């Protein structure tokens, strides 16, 4: 099986849906999956964020976030990106934790990286 890192750097609804969708698919196939939220992507860590806005294909980030949380798919949230947006880890999905760029680099070593 392969190692994948999915990086979401924007608050864009469609990019978030694709990032979380492909993360779910890879995990269901038995691959090692890590997600990392940077810049505006850090906003998707907040459980109260409205993730129900449909994309042009009819799905939404909420369609995938519950699976990722239930399966405890490790998701790092850039600590300075979250801090700059006054995000509190206590408001995050249970599988999402503040993390560092150094750890992102370590996860990406030898992994296939997808950027959204």
N, C-alpha and C positions, 0 to 999 in steps of 0.2 A: 504494500500500500504506500501511497505517497503522502508527503507533508505539504500542506497548503497554508498560506497566510493571505487573508483577505483584508485589505486596508481601505477604509472608508474615510475620505477627507472632506466631505461636504454634507450639508444639511438637505441636499437634493433628494426628493422623495423617490424618483425613479432609480437613481444610483443606489440608494439605500435598499430598495426592494431587490435589485439585482445582486448586490453584495450579500444580503442575507439569504436570498434564494439559492445562490450558487454555494454558499457556505453550508446550507442545509443539505443540498444534493450531495456534495462531497462527503459530508459526515454520514449520510445515509448509506453511501457506498463503502464506508469503513475507513476512509482516509483520516489522517490526523489533520484537524482544522483548528486554526487560531485566527481570531479576528482582532484587528486593532483599529480603534477610532481616533482620528486626529483632526485637528482644526475644527471646522463646523460639524464634522462627523461625530464629535464627542456628544453633541446634543441628543443623539439617538440612544445614549445610555440611560437617559431619564425615563423611567417607567411610565410617568404620567404624560409624556409627549404623545400627541395624537399621531399614531402610526397607521391610521385607517384610510388615509387619502388614497384612492385608487390610481393606478398608473394607466397608461393607454391600453395595456394588455389585460387590465381588469384585476390585477392583484395589488397588494399593498405590503409595506414592511411588516405590519402586524401579522400577516399570514405566515411569517417565518420566525418572528421574534419569540413566540411562545415555544416553538420546537427547540430553538437554540438555548433558551433558558431551561426548559425541562430536561434536555440532554446535557446540560452544564457545559456547553461549548465555550471554551475559554475565550473571553473577550477582554482585551486590555483597552483602557481609556487613557489617552495621553494626559499625564498629570498637569503640565502647564496649560494645555488646551482647555481642560476642564476648569482649572483654577481661574483662568482668564475670563471664563464665562460664568463664574460663581456657581458651578455645579457641585453638588455634594454626593459623595459616594453612597450615602444612605438612601438616596433617591434612585439609584441605579437598579437595573435588573439584577437578579441574584448571581448570574454568571459573569457579570461585568465588574471589573476592579480597576482602580487607578494603576497605571503602569508607566514605564519609562521608555524612552527611545532606545536606550541600550538593550533592553529586553526585546524590543521589536527587531533590532539588528540580529540578536542571537536567534530568535525564532526564524528569521528569514534566511539564515545561513543554511544552505542545502535545501531550502523549500522552494516551491513554486509560489511566486507572489502575484496576486491580482490587486490592481488599484482601481478604486471607484471614486 
